Amino acid sequence: MAGKKNGSIQRKSSSDMQRTTADGRIILCGANAYEQKYYFNDQFAKMPDSIKEELRIICVLFTQEVGGIFLIVFGEDGVLELETEAAEDDITYDEVSSGLLVSEIRRKRQELLESLTLYYRVFILKEDISKLIEEDE
């Protein structure tokens, strides 16, 4: 799922940022253009540094380009979701560019996003990897 979610992303500083969204989904990482901060959920600290750096680049560049708040979250079923939101009074936020950029990230980083979903389902949800591999075939 991609796109703008109203009310699910709270405008908090990265030091106050929660590991979960208001509706209980787990936040992997995010960036906040208002405070120029990046957040990475330490629950995923064992993830390879190269992946963490790639996620940081995606989030920070997204908010530099369109503004607002950008989050990468895991749904209850382990599906990765890209979300963006802006303050109501933010006249610089570009909603059209936001949607286009989310689509571009999904297309160009599809393999990374699928790998993150698999990582989450195996290491966080503790699903059987052999069953997950069979699903993909």
N, CA, C and O of each residue as an XYZ file, in Angstrom:
548
protein
N       0.843     -1.169      0.000
C       0.000      0.000      0.000
C       0.887      1.231      0.000
O       1.899      1.266      0.700
N       0.531      2.211     -0.754
C       1.313      3.426     -0.808
C       0.370      4.597     -0.711
O      -0.807      4.502     -1.057
N       0.902      5.696     -0.239
C       0.108      6.904     -0.299
C       0.013      7.623      1.004
O       0.704      7.324      1.977
N      -0.876      8.587      0.985
C      -1.040      9.475      2.116
C      -2.033      8.883      3.105
O      -3.105      8.418      2.717
N      -1.683      8.903      4.347
C      -2.554      8.402      5.403
C      -2.867      9.566      6.331
O      -1.959     10.120      6.950
N      -4.090      9.933      6.434
C      -4.461     11.037      7.306
C      -4.601     10.568      8.736
O      -5.343      9.629      9.025
N      -3.890     11.223      9.622
C      -4.034     10.967     11.035
C      -3.246      9.802     11.585
O      -3.189      9.644     12.805
N      -2.633      8.975     10.754
C      -1.918      7.817     11.286
C      -0.470      8.141     11.629
O       0.163      7.419     12.399
N       0.052      9.214     11.064
C       1.415      9.630     11.355
C       1.328     10.862     12.239
O       0.755     11.880     11.850
N       1.889     10.763     13.409
C       1.857     11.895     14.301
C       3.138     12.691     14.167
O       4.221     12.121     14.035
N       3.015     14.003     14.201
C       4.168     14.879     14.040
C       4.908     14.957     15.370
O       4.592     15.776     16.232
N       5.900     14.081     15.511
C       6.688     13.998     16.734
C       8.151     14.155     16.384
O       8.554     13.921     15.244
N       8.934     14.544     17.347
C      10.374     14.572     17.104
C      10.865     13.141     17.073
O      10.210     12.245     17.605
N      12.020     12.917     16.453
C      12.528     11.555     16.341
C      12.828     10.957     17.708
O      12.751      9.740     17.875
N      13.166     11.783     18.685
C      13.439     11.244     20.014
C      12.150     10.769     20.693
O      12.186      9.914     21.577
N      11.010     11.334     20.270
C       9.720     10.932     20.822
C       9.028      9.882     19.969
O       7.996      9.343     20.367
N       9.588      9.583     18.796
C       8.913      8.704     17.861
C       8.718      7.319     18.471
O       9.605      6.777     19.131
N       7.553      6.773     18.236
C       7.194      5.463     18.752
C       7.634      4.384     17.780
O       7.880      4.659     16.606
N       7.731      3.169     18.266
C       8.058      2.026     17.408
C       6.869      1.603     16.574
O       7.026      0.892     15.581
N       5.676      2.034     16.968
C       4.473      1.650     16.250
C       3.649      2.881     15.885
O       3.785      3.944     16.490
N       2.794      2.711     14.883
C       1.860      3.768     14.510
C       0.685      3.728     15.477
O       0.588      2.829     16.312
N      -0.199      4.699     15.359
C      -1.370      4.763     16.235
C      -2.244      3.521     16.099
O      -2.926      3.137     17.049
N      -2.228      2.887     14.922
C      -3.052      1.694     14.716
C      -2.273      0.389     14.913
O      -2.760     -0.677     14.536
N      -1.065      0.457     15.500
C      -0.343     -0.739     15.906
C       0.648     -1.321     14.920
O       1.285     -2.330     15.224
N       0.802     -0.723     13.755
C       1.784     -1.241     12.799
C       3.189     -0.834     13.238
O       3.374      0.219     13.848
N       4.171     -1.670     12.927
C       5.547     -1.422     13.359
C       6.270     -0.521     12.363
O       6.283     -0.787     11.161
N       6.866      0.543     12.877
C       7.639      1.471     12.052
C       9.048      0.915     11.883
O       9.717      0.602     12.867
N       9.492      0.795     10.652
C      10.873      0.410     10.370
C      11.764      1.641     10.436
O      12.774      1.651     11.139
N      11.382      2.677      9.700
C      12.171      3.902      9.698
C      11.338      5.034      9.124
O      10.249      4.814      8.593
N      11.858      6.237      9.235
C      11.141      7.385      8.699
C      11.974      8.644      8.783
O      13.000      8.694      9.462
N      11.511      9.655      8.083
C      12.178     10.952      8.104
C      11.124     12.043      8.264
O       9.988     11.907      7.808
N      11.523     13.115      8.916
C      10.638     14.234      9.203
C      11.286     15.499      8.647
O      12.309     15.948      9.164
N      10.699     16.075      7.601
C      11.251     17.276      6.983
C      11.112     18.500      7.887
O      11.905     19.436      7.777
N      10.131     18.509      8.767
C       9.905     19.666      9.638
C      11.034     19.829     10.645
O      11.435     20.946     10.974
N      11.532     18.717     11.123
C      12.601     18.759     12.122
C      13.936     18.307     11.549
O      14.946     18.288     12.252
N      13.937     17.947     10.275
C      15.122     17.463      9.575
C      15.803     16.352     10.375
O      16.992     16.417     10.686
N      14.996     15.323     10.699
C      15.498     14.192     11.482
C      15.111     12.888     10.819
O      14.118     12.798     10.097
N      15.932     11.870     11.087
C      15.706     10.521     10.595
C      15.566      9.598     11.793
O      16.254      9.776     12.798
N      14.685      8.618     11.694
C      14.465      7.655     12.760
C      14.619      6.246     12.195
O      14.105      5.940     11.119
N      15.329      5.395     12.930
C      15.413      3.975     12.592
C      15.063      3.193     13.845
O      15.639      3.430     14.907
N      14.134      2.272     13.733
C      13.669      1.467     14.856
C      14.773      0.503     15.284
O      15.181     -0.363     14.511
N      15.253      0.656     16.514
C      16.352     -0.185     16.998
C      15.977     -1.661     17.141
O      16.843     -2.496     17.401
N      14.712     -1.984     16.976
C      14.275     -3.380     16.961
C      14.886     -4.111     15.749
O      14.961     -5.340     15.734
N      15.318     -3.344     14.739
C      15.897     -3.907     13.529
C      17.410     -3.672     13.454
O      17.986     -3.662     12.366
N      18.037     -3.489     14.590
C      19.464     -3.166     14.650
C      20.357     -4.236     14.029
O      21.457     -3.923     13.573
N      19.914     -5.483     14.001
C      20.732     -6.567     13.449
C      20.714     -6.611     11.923
O      21.422     -7.408     11.307
N      19.905     -5.756     11.327
C      19.845     -5.686      9.874
C      21.209     -5.208      9.355
O      21.864     -4.405     10.019
N      21.646     -5.680      8.195
C      22.953     -5.241      7.665
C      23.042     -3.713      7.522
O      22.073     -3.049      7.156
N      24.227     -3.181      7.819
C      24.439     -1.734      7.752
C      24.157     -1.169      6.366
O      23.656     -0.051      6.246
N      24.471     -1.922      5.324
C      24.230     -1.430      3.965
C      22.732     -1.222      3.707
O      22.345     -0.283      3.011
N      21.908     -2.086      4.258
C      20.455     -1.947      4.114
C      19.966     -0.752      4.921
O      19.144      0.031      4.445
N      20.472     -0.615      6.139
C      20.090      0.529      6.973
C      20.450      1.843      6.291
O      19.679      2.802      6.331
N      21.620      1.885      5.668
C      22.056      3.105      4.976
C      21.169      3.381      3.761
O      20.818      4.531      3.500
N      20.814      2.350      3.029
C      19.935      2.523      1.868
C      18.562      3.050      2.301
O      17.991      3.912      1.632
N      18.043      2.545      3.395
C      16.768      3.027      3.926
C      16.867      4.490      4.352
O      15.956      5.281      4.107
N      17.979      4.839      4.991
C      18.177      6.232      5.412
C      18.174      7.156      4.200
O      17.542      8.212      4.218
N      18.875      6.757      3.160
C      18.949      7.572      1.948
C      17.562      7.742      1.328
O      17.182      8.849      0.947
N      16.812      6.650      1.228
C      15.460      6.720      0.652
C      14.595      7.698      1.442
O      13.950      8.569      0.858
N      14.578      7.560      2.761
C      13.715      8.399      3.599
C      14.112      9.872      3.558
O      13.266     10.750      3.386
N      15.391     10.127      3.715
C      15.858     11.514      3.766
C      15.679     12.204      2.418
O      15.221     13.345      2.367
N      16.034     11.530      1.330
C      15.854     12.133      0.011
C      14.379     12.385     -0.292
O      14.032     13.385     -0.921
N      13.515     11.478      0.154
C      12.085     11.669     -0.057
C      11.622     12.974      0.591
O      10.971     13.796     -0.054
N      11.958     13.157      1.860
C      11.485     14.354      2.559
C      12.163     15.621      2.054
O      11.570     16.697      2.117
N      13.386     15.518      1.557
C      14.039     16.686      0.977
C      13.347     17.111     -0.315
O      13.252     18.298     -0.624
N      12.866     16.120     -1.060
C      12.252     16.425     -2.344
C      10.815     16.925     -2.226
O      10.443     17.892     -2.890
N      10.001     16.277     -1.387
C       8.587     16.643     -1.327
C       8.144     17.217      0.009
O       7.050     17.775      0.106
N       8.975     17.092      1.045
C       8.619     17.615      2.357
C       7.795     16.628      3.166
O       7.670     15.457      2.806
N       7.245     17.110      4.248
C       6.377     16.300      5.093
C       7.101     15.248      5.906
O       8.272     15.395      6.258
N       6.373     14.187      6.194
C       6.875     13.065      6.982
C       6.728     11.813      6.123
O       5.692     11.602      5.493
N       7.766     10.989      6.103
C       7.756      9.763      5.321
C       8.101      8.606      6.235
O       9.097      8.660      6.957
N       7.285      7.557      6.212
C       7.522      6.378      7.040
C       7.482      5.112      6.205
O       6.726      5.007      5.239
N       8.309      4.154      6.595
C       8.246      2.800      6.065
C       7.802      1.939      7.235
O       8.493      1.851      8.250
N       6.638      1.303      7.088
C       6.035      0.537      8.189
C       5.658     -0.860      7.720
O       5.480     -1.112      6.528
N       5.541     -1.761      8.692
C       5.087     -3.120      8.424
C       3.655     -3.257      8.909
O       3.349     -2.933     10.056
N       2.781     -3.737      8.039
C       1.408     -4.035      8.428
C       1.374     -5.291      9.275
O       2.385     -5.976      9.426
N       0.210     -5.592      9.827
C       0.066     -6.771     10.685
C       0.450     -8.063      9.972
O       0.957     -8.993     10.599
N       0.212     -8.123      8.671
C       0.520     -9.322      7.898
C       1.953     -9.346      7.381
O       2.340    -10.265      6.660
N       2.745     -8.332      7.749
C       4.140     -8.285      7.346
C       4.393     -7.551      6.050
O       5.542     -7.432      5.624
N       3.350     -7.057      5.414
C       3.507     -6.335      4.158
C       4.069     -4.940      4.442
O       3.612     -4.243      5.348
N       5.060     -4.554      3.657
C       5.706     -3.258      3.816
C       4.846     -2.166      3.195
O       4.326     -2.326      2.091
N       4.700     -1.059      3.909
C       3.896      0.057      3.438
C       4.732      1.335      3.484
O       5.484      1.561      4.433
N       4.595      2.162      2.460
C       5.262      3.453      2.392
C       4.201      4.513      2.610
O       3.204      4.554      1.889
N       4.407      5.378      3.605
C       3.397      6.371      3.942
C       4.007      7.753      4.030
O       5.156      7.929      4.434
N       3.219      8.710      3.647
C       3.648     10.096      3.720
C       2.493     10.964      4.198
O       1.326     10.677      3.932
N       2.837     12.013      4.896
C       1.833     12.924      5.412
C       2.456     14.299      5.597
O       3.665     14.443      5.780
N       1.605     15.287      5.542
C       2.071     16.657      5.766
C       1.133     17.357      6.733
O      -0.035     16.993      6.870
N       1.663     18.355      7.391
C       0.839     19.181      8.264
C      -0.172     19.930      7.395
O       0.128     20.299      6.259
N      -1.355     20.147      7.932
C      -2.397     20.822      7.158
C      -1.966     22.203      6.682
O      -2.377     22.649      5.611
N      -1.149     22.872      7.466
C      -0.726     24.231      7.115
C       0.556     24.272      6.282
O       1.109     25.348      6.057
N       1.029     23.123      5.828
C       2.264     23.056      5.045
C       1.953     23.306      3.569
O       1.502     22.404      2.862
N       2.194     24.524      3.113
C       1.906     24.868      1.714
C       3.030     24.446      0.772
O       2.865     24.499     -0.446
N       4.162     24.029      1.317
C       5.285     23.610      0.473
C       5.254     22.120      0.128
O       5.963     21.678     -0.776
N       4.436     21.347      0.842
C       4.337     19.912      0.600
C       3.714     19.672     -0.770
O       2.692     20.269     -1.111
N       4.332     18.803     -1.545
C       3.871     18.513     -2.900
C       3.227     17.129     -2.928
O       3.920     16.117     -3.033
N       1.898     17.094     -2.832
C       1.178     15.823     -2.750
C       1.288     15.008     -4.036
O       1.381     13.781     -3.987
N       1.280     15.681     -5.184
C       1.399     14.967     -6.457
C       2.777     14.315     -6.575
O       2.883     13.138     -6.919
N       3.823     15.078     -6.291
C       5.173     14.524     -6.337
C       5.348     13.406     -5.323
O       6.071     12.440     -5.568
N       4.682     13.542     -4.186
C       4.755     12.518     -3.157
C       4.247     11.179     -3.684
O       4.911     10.154     -3.528
N       3.091     11.190     -4.296
C       2.529      9.958     -4.851
C       3.391      9.368     -5.946
O       3.571      8.153     -6.016
N       3.926     10.226     -6.802
C       4.801      9.757     -7.878
C       6.087      9.160     -7.318
O       6.558      8.131     -7.803
N       6.652      9.799     -6.303
C       7.898      9.313     -5.727
C       7.695      7.991     -4.979
O       8.564      7.121     -5.029
N       6.574      7.829     -4.296
C       6.272      6.556     -3.636
C       6.204      5.451     -4.690
O       6.747      4.364     -4.490
N       5.541      5.728     -5.808
C       5.442      4.733     -6.893
C       6.814      4.409     -7.473
O       7.106      3.253     -7.780
N       7.649      5.421     -7.620
C       8.998      5.210     -8.146
C       9.839      4.358     -7.188
O      10.567      3.466     -7.624
N       9.737      4.630     -5.899
C      10.475      3.842     -4.903
C      10.023      2.387     -4.962
O      10.850      1.475     -4.951
N       8.720      2.172     -5.023
C       8.192      0.802     -5.100
C       8.713      0.073     -6.334
O       9.043     -1.111     -6.270
N       8.785      0.780     -7.447
C       9.225      0.169     -8.703
C      10.735     -0.088     -8.700
O      11.178     -1.192     -9.017
N      11.516      0.921     -8.344
C      12.976      0.805     -8.417
C      13.580      0.004     -7.268
O      14.657     -0.573     -7.419
N      12.916     -0.039     -6.146
C      13.444     -0.735     -4.958
C      12.620     -1.965     -4.606
O      12.602     -2.395     -3.453
N      11.939     -2.532     -5.598
C      11.052     -3.665     -5.363
C      11.767     -4.827     -4.671
O      11.236     -5.412     -3.727
N      12.960     -5.156     -5.138
C      13.701     -6.272     -4.550
C      14.041     -6.004     -3.084
O      13.905     -6.892     -2.242
N      14.481     -4.788     -2.780
C      14.783     -4.419     -1.398
C      13.531     -4.524     -0.534
O      13.578     -5.084      0.561
N      12.423     -3.994     -1.015
C      11.187     -4.015     -0.237
C      10.691     -5.440     -0.008
O      10.198     -5.757      1.075
N      10.816     -6.295     -1.012
C      10.427     -7.700     -0.846
C      11.341     -8.405      0.152
O      10.879     -9.224      0.947
N      12.623     -8.095      0.114
C      13.577     -8.690      1.063
C      13.274     -8.240      2.491
O      13.372     -9.034      3.427
N      12.910     -6.979      2.658
C      12.565     -6.474      3.986
C      11.311     -7.156      4.524
O      11.224     -7.459      5.714
N      10.343     -7.395      3.643
C       9.129     -8.097      4.046
C       9.470     -9.513      4.508
O       8.963     -9.976      5.530
N      10.317    -10.186      3.763
C      10.738    -11.539      4.136
C      11.484    -11.516      5.475
O      11.224    -12.349      6.343
N      12.402    -10.571      5.643
C      13.152    -10.416      6.897
C      12.189    -10.262      8.075
O      12.336    -10.921      9.104
N      11.216     -9.393      7.908
C      10.253     -9.127      8.970
C       9.444    -10.371      9.316
O       9.250    -10.696     10.487
N       8.980    -11.057      8.286
C       8.145    -12.239      8.519
C       8.938    -13.369      9.184
O       8.385    -14.115      9.992
N      10.222    -13.503      8.851
C      11.044    -14.574      9.426
C      11.563    -14.209     10.811
O      11.428    -14.998     11.747
N      12.157    -13.023     10.957
C      12.836    -12.675     12.209
C      11.959    -11.997     13.251
O      12.249    -12.079     14.445
N      10.894    -11.329     12.824
C      10.026    -10.647     13.788
C       8.761    -11.463     14.050
O       8.391    -11.697     15.201
N       8.101    -11.894     12.970
C       6.872    -12.683     13.141
C       7.151    -14.156     13.382
O       6.250    -14.910     13.750
N       8.415    -14.577     13.172
C       8.858    -15.964     13.407
C       8.105    -16.980     12.535
O       7.785    -18.080     12.985
N       7.830    -16.595     11.285
C       7.176    -17.519     10.356
C       8.207    -18.500      9.812
O       9.398    -18.193      9.769
N       7.757    -19.664      9.401
C       8.617    -20.708      8.857
C       9.097    -20.293      7.469
O       8.293    -20.112      6.554
N      10.415    -20.144      7.318
C      10.982    -19.666      6.047
C      10.696    -20.611      4.895
O      10.509    -20.159      3.766
N      10.658    -21.927      5.154
C      10.398    -22.878      4.066
C       9.003    -22.675      3.480
O       8.815    -22.809      2.271
N       8.032    -22.355      4.318
C       6.677    -22.079      3.830
C       6.628    -20.778      3.035
O       5.899    -20.674      2.048
N       7.400    -19.793      3.465
C       7.433    -18.512      2.753
C       8.056    -18.661      1.377
O       7.598    -18.050      0.412
N       9.084    -19.462      1.291
C       9.740    -19.705      0.007
C       8.797    -20.445     -0.940
O       8.755    -20.154     -2.135
N       8.043    -21.399     -0.401
C       7.078    -22.134     -1.218
C       5.999    -21.204     -1.765
O       5.531    -21.389     -2.888
N       5.597    -20.192     -0.966
C       4.593    -19.223     -1.407
C       5.064    -18.466     -2.636
O       4.274    -18.189     -3.539
N       6.363    -18.126     -2.676
C       6.924    -17.336     -3.765
C       7.053    -18.134     -5.056
O       7.101    -17.546     -6.136
N       7.110    -19.447     -4.967
C       7.314    -20.280     -6.160
C       6.048    -20.553     -6.904
O       6.068    -21.239     -7.926
